Every structure is written in structure tokens, then in C-alpha cells.
Amino acid sequence: MFCRYCGKKLKNDAVICTSCRRPVEPLTVAGVPVDSGRAWSFGMMAGLIAATLFLPPVGIVFGFLGLRNPARRTQGAVLMTVSVFMSLLMLAVMLGL
């Protein structure tokens, strides 16, 4: 987790930034923490891989988001790998190779 004001890396349980002394507020989207620090569930990964098989950009976007979070780094790499493979496969089919 990082301070949203000064960018300093913080402990996950920090309440106040040790650098700028401002209160730490986790970033949320619709009430859900953006960086929850947890890996995606099996169902979420299965759904993302299934979506990636038909729409490779889904895997690229979620793979990039996964690579940015240490808890999801392996899952992000899997999604990126599947999406690149599917993109190349679709390109080959479109070109008639």
C-alpha cells in the first residue's frame, strides 16, 4: 500500500503515513478496496480465463492489474500469457495461416 499524498510505501496496517503524517485512507471503488492484497478467487480466475479465450483484451487488462498487485502477480502473469497466446491464435486464423 502507498500513501495517496506523498507516494511512500506503507505497511498494510498503517493508519498514518510516516513521511507526510497524513491519515491513510485506502482507495475504494464503490466501497470495495482497490488494493485488497488478496488473490482472486478460483471462480474469478476461471471467469477471467473464459472471457480471455473469446476477448483477449480482457486478459490483457486484468493481467496488467494483477501484475501491479504482489498478491495477484502469478494470476496476472497467467492471464497475460493466455491473452497473448489467444491474440496470436486469432491473428493467425484471420490471416489464414
Secondary structure, DSSP 8 states (H G I E B T S, - for coil): -B-TTT--B--TT-SB-TTT--B----EETTEES-------HHHHHHHHHHHHH-HHHHHHHHHHHHHSGGGHHHHHHHHHHHHHHHHHHHHHHHT-
